[in-house]
Amino acid sequence: MTVTTPRSRPGRPGHDRDAVLDAAVALFIRKGYDATSIDDIAKSLGLTKSAVYHHVSSKEQLLAEALDTALDELSSAVDSVSSASGSSSQRLREVVRRSVQVLVAHQPAVTLLLRVHGNSETEVAALRRRRAIDRALAGLVKEAVNEGALRGDVDPELISRLLFGMVNSIAEWYRPDGQISTDQLAATVTTVVFDGLAAP
């Protein structure tokens, strides 16, 4: 099933499409996608089901839009850094920094992406895109190892999984309203990672 996004319609007073999407993502994370209904989303906003359907055609459309938001931002970060000038290690450090920024800026959508298991065509498509991003990141790690910037006694693919596994874990504990800013977080992650991985 291919989920298409219909042309946006004007919002009704008191709520808009973004509010509907935000409420849906919060419920998908808390209750699970399968356990969440359009009625649940409507009730969380104090709306009727018909008011939600004014903005979207289905629950799966909301899932697809949320996953696309996370994937588009992550893909953009990886693609822009991969094609930039500079050494592989510099570009890898930059993609880690940008990945942290994307995660913080779109934390609910990224959290949802990290929890999908391929239970629908929409989720399968999202996982396919995520694997493509993972391959690009692993390739960048391998280039940095071959360049001699990172230690070569650890498998590059394992480094990539551990590195971006740590970045992804931020979604579970980071609070944007806390004492640690996004820039501080990104700087700390890159320092811990690259000082530990630097070739002797």
PEJO-V526969 format. One record per backbone hydrogen bond with DSSP energy under -1.0 kcal/mol. CO is the residue of the C=O (numbers start at 1). NH is the residue of the N-H. Records with the same first field share a line. If there is no record, write none. Layout:
CO=NH + NH
This chain:
12=15
16=20
17=21
18=22
19=23
20=24
21=25
22=26
23=27
24=28
25=29
26=30
27=31
33=36
37=41
38=42
39=43
40=44
42=47
48=52
49=53
52=55 + 56
58=62
59=63
60=64
61=65
62=66
63=67
64=68
65=69
66=70
67=71
68=72
69=73
70=74
71=75
72=76
73=77
74=78
75=79
76=80
77=81
78=82
79=83
81=84
87=91
88=92
89=93
90=94
91=95
92=96
93=97
94=98
95=99
96=100
97=101
98=102
99=103
100=104
101=105
102=106
106=110
107=111
108=112
109=113
110=114
112=115
113=116
120=124
121=125
122=126
123=127
124=128
125=129
126=130
127=131
128=132
129=133
130=134
131=135
132=136
133=137
134=138
135=139
136=140
137=141
138=142
139=143
140=144
141=145
142=146
143=147
144=149 + 150
145=148
149=199
155=159
156=160
157=161
158=162
159=163
160=164
161=165
162=166
163=167
164=168
165=169
167=170
168=171
169=172
170=174
175=178
181=185
182=186
183=187
184=188
185=189
186=190
187=191
188=192
189=193
190=194
191=195
192=196
193=197
194=198
197=151
